[in-house]
Every structure is written in structure tokens, then in C-alpha cells.
């Protein structure tokens, strides 16, 4: 290899490196409104920019673990992000983001930070993150977000300031609930289910169900419903976590309803897409959430109903999905 060829190769490497560095240097994150204190605002902008660049760099290098500075991210958030990273790296392309900041009961929040989940299928790789901060601008939580337009619609449906605050908590709760599946966090799921939670899971059958199954007929005879305890559900889920590499759980068509009698009981109905490297399904999820302890809401009821059978026939209509009126509350 002559000197001229070596020089051309070195020039090419230098150009690629300069392009990559330049692209990262162009990455910016700015808060347009929602924070009055300029020092806090600057801290939030610096912390998110550092997080984005760390994601990008680690994903580009194919790193199995991610190193985050506790100057930017709280210890609890560092641990949670590392768990997500074990399931899938998150790649943040160079970008210029301008976000509105929301005030929460614990500090602040920004939404709609785009990332690509490396382990996801190409058509489902793009996700959005919600990032939460303490009052000083330190990142305290990172969760996979629902669509921004649906978030705004849900907030606009508030009936009072208390209802608005609870809706904020519910969306955070749902996003963290969803992200717990992505990071295979059995401990978090254990903490959000009541010890006496009612868990009902539907499945499509082609033959008469076994006698130990609870049968509930809606508008068809293709679905049987199995009642589980919290422990039974979490034990089976832990087994799933051990056997799959990546879990992609997506929520859509979210609806929030306040109980007409008990103002601290809410129902959440949504469409859930569950996809792993071994299995996928789609169905309707209903959660009854108890706000008697507003700082620690608990799931009292979880139901899942399949949307279609293997042949693509719809087996559960939206009108047949469980709701608050399906269950009797005894206090």
C-alpha cells in the first residue's frame, strides 16, 4: 500500500469522524416555555442534551451497558434506564428539539423525545420518551410515552382541576406501567397491583373450555376468561421475562373515565399491542385504578381481551370491553 493510498484512507476516516462529531455538536434541546427559573431551565436543557448524546454514542458503539452521569440523572433513573438498555438500546439521532415543559406535582416533565429502539422491528422502532425532573432540573424518570396528541386530548377532557391532576398521574402511571414491561421490571409491577387485585385474561379457543375456567359470554363463544391472583399473574410473567430478549408493549386508543359514585376510582381502557421475538398479540386492556392513596395508586382490576383470532376474525368489539360498570365495588 503506497503512501498516497494511506493518506486517502486517513482523510476518509477523518471526514467520517468530523461528520459524526459535527452531527452530535448540532444536537440541541431547548425548553420553549413552562419554566420561569432560568438556572433550572438551563440545567434541564443540559441534562437532556447529555442524555440524548449518551444514548446516541452508546448505541453507535453497540455497547451492552450504558454509562450515565449522576450529575444529569438520578440514581433511581439510572438504574431504570440500564434495565431498559438490557432489553434494547435506544438510539437518538442528531436533532434540534424545542419542547414545552409541563409542571407536575413532583417537578417538571417534557414529552415527545424521539428514540429508536434498536431491538424492535423496523416499522415499530420509533418511540417517544417522557422525561421527568425534580424541582432543580435533575432527570428523575424516563418512560416510553403515549402519543402527544392523545395526551393533549385526555388532558382537555378534565372536569375539574383535581380531575386534571389525577389524569396527569394516570398518564404517568400508564407510561411507567408500560415501560415496566419493556424493562422486564417485575418489582415495579408487583408494587402497582393491589394484593387482592382481580386479574382476568381472555384467550381464543376452538373447543369447549376446561371446567376450571371462568366462562363469560359476550357476543360470541370464541373467548374464555381465566381468573388469576396477583401472584399467579406475576409468576407467569416472570417466566416470560426470562425466555424473551425484547418486549415491545404499545398502548393506543386510551380512554380515562372517573367512577360516577367513587371519585377516587378511575377506569382506563386502551388497545394493547404485545410483541416479543417469540410471540405477539393485540387486545383490549382495562385497568381499574384506586386513588385512595393518591401518592401510591393501585390497580384493583386488570382485564385483557383478545381483539382477533388467528384467522383475523374480530372476537372482541370495543363495546364489549370490560369497564367500570362491569365490577361491583365493595367498601
Long-range contacts (C-beta under 8 A, 24 or more apart in sequence): 20-60, 23-94, 24-53, 24-56, 24-57, 24-94, 26-94, 26-96, 27-52, 27-53, 27-56, 27-92, 27-94, 27-95, 27-96, 28-95, 28-96, 28-97, 29-97, 29-99, 30-96, 30-97, 30-98, 30-99, 31-98, 31-99, 31-100, 31-101, 31-110, 32-98, 32-99, 32-100, 32-101, 33-100, 33-101, 34-100, 34-101, 34-102, 34-103, 34-108, 35-101, 35-108, 39-137, 40-108, 40-135, 40-136, 40-137, 41-101, 41-137, 42-137, 43-136, 43-137, 43-138, 44-101, 44-108, 44-110, 44-133, 44-137, 46-72, 47-72, 47-73, 47-133, 47-137, 47-138, 47-139, 48-97, 48-110, 48-113, 48-131, 48-139, 51-131, 51-139, 51-142, 52-92, 52-95, 52-113, 53-92, 55-89, 55-90, 55-91, 55-92, 55-115, 56-91, 56-92, 56-93, 56-94, 58-85, 58-89, 59-89, 59-90, 59-91, 59-92, 59-118, 60-91, 62-89, 63-89, 72-138, 72-139, 73-138, 73-139, 74-134, 74-138, 74-139, 74-140, 76-140, 76-141, 77-139, 77-140, 77-141, 77-142, 80-141, 80-142, 80-179, 80-183, 80-185, 81-142, 83-183, 83-184, 83-185, 84-142, 84-179, 84-182, 84-183, 86-183, 86-184, 87-119, 87-182, 87-183, 87-184, 87-245, 87-246, 87-247, 88-117, 88-118, 88-119, 88-120, 88-182, 88-246, 89-117, 89-118, 89-119, 90-115, 90-116, 90-117, 90-118, 90-127, 90-129, 91-115, 91-116, 91-118, 92-116, 102-168, 104-132, 104-168, 104-172, 105-165, 105-168, 105-169, 106-132, 106-134, 106-140, 107-132, 107-133, 107-134, 107-135, 107-140, 108-132, 108-133, 108-135, 108-137, 109-133, 109-172, 111-145, 111-148, 111-151, 112-145, 112-148, 113-145, 117-246, 117-248, 119-245, 119-246, 119-277, 120-246, 120-248, 120-275, 121-248, 121-275, 124-248, 124-250, 124-275, 130-172, 130-175, 132-172, 141-176, 142-179, 143-172, 143-175, 143-176, 143-178, 143-179, 144-175, 144-178, 144-179, 144-182, 145-175, 146-171, 146-174, 146-175, 146-251, 146-252, 146-254, 147-252, 150-252, 150-254, 154-254, 154-256, 157-256, 159-258, 163-258, 166-258, 166-266, 166-291, 166-294, 167-256, 169-291, 169-294, 169-297, 170-256, 170-266, 170-268, 170-289, 170-297, 173-289, 173-297, 174-251, 174-254, 174-268, 174-270, 174-287, 177-287, 178-249, 178-250, 178-251, 181-247, 181-249, 181-274, 182-247, 182-248, 182-249, 184-241, 184-247, 186-234, 186-237, 186-238, 186-241, 189-234, 189-237, 190-230, 190-234, 192-297, 192-298, 192-299, 193-230, 193-233, 193-234, 193-298, 193-299, 193-302, 194-230, 194-290, 194-298, 194-299, 194-300, 195-230, 196-230, 196-300, 197-229, 197-230, 197-298, 197-299, 197-300, 197-301, 197-302, 198-227, 198-300, 198-301, 198-302, 198-327, 199-227, 199-228, 199-229, 199-230, 199-232, 199-233, 199-301, 199-302, 199-303, 200-225, 200-226, 200-227, 200-228, 200-301, 200-302, 200-303, 200-304, 200-322, 201-225, 201-226, 201-228, 201-233, 201-303, 201-304, 202-226, 202-283, 202-303, 202-304, 202-305, 202-306, 202-316, 203-306, 204-306, 204-309, 204-310, 204-315, 218-316, 218-320, 219-317, 219-320, 220-315, 222-309, 222-315, 223-305, 223-306, 223-315, 223-316, 225-303, 225-305, 233-302, 240-276, 243-278, 244-276, 244-277, 244-278, 244-279, 245-276, 245-277, 246-276, 246-277, 247-274, 247-275, 247-276, 248-273, 248-274, 248-275, 248-276, 249-273, 249-274, 249-275, 250-275, 251-285, 257-323, 257-324, 259-324, 259-329, 260-324, 261-329, 262-329, 262-331, 264-290, 264-291, 264-292, 264-294, 265-289, 265-290, 265-291, 265-300, 265-324, 265-329, 266-291, 267-323, 267-324, 269-321, 269-323, 271-307, 272-304, 281-306, 282-306, 282-307, 282-308, 283-307, 283-316, 284-316, 284-318, 284-321, 284-322, 286-321, 286-322, 286-323, 286-326, 288-324, 288-327, 301-327
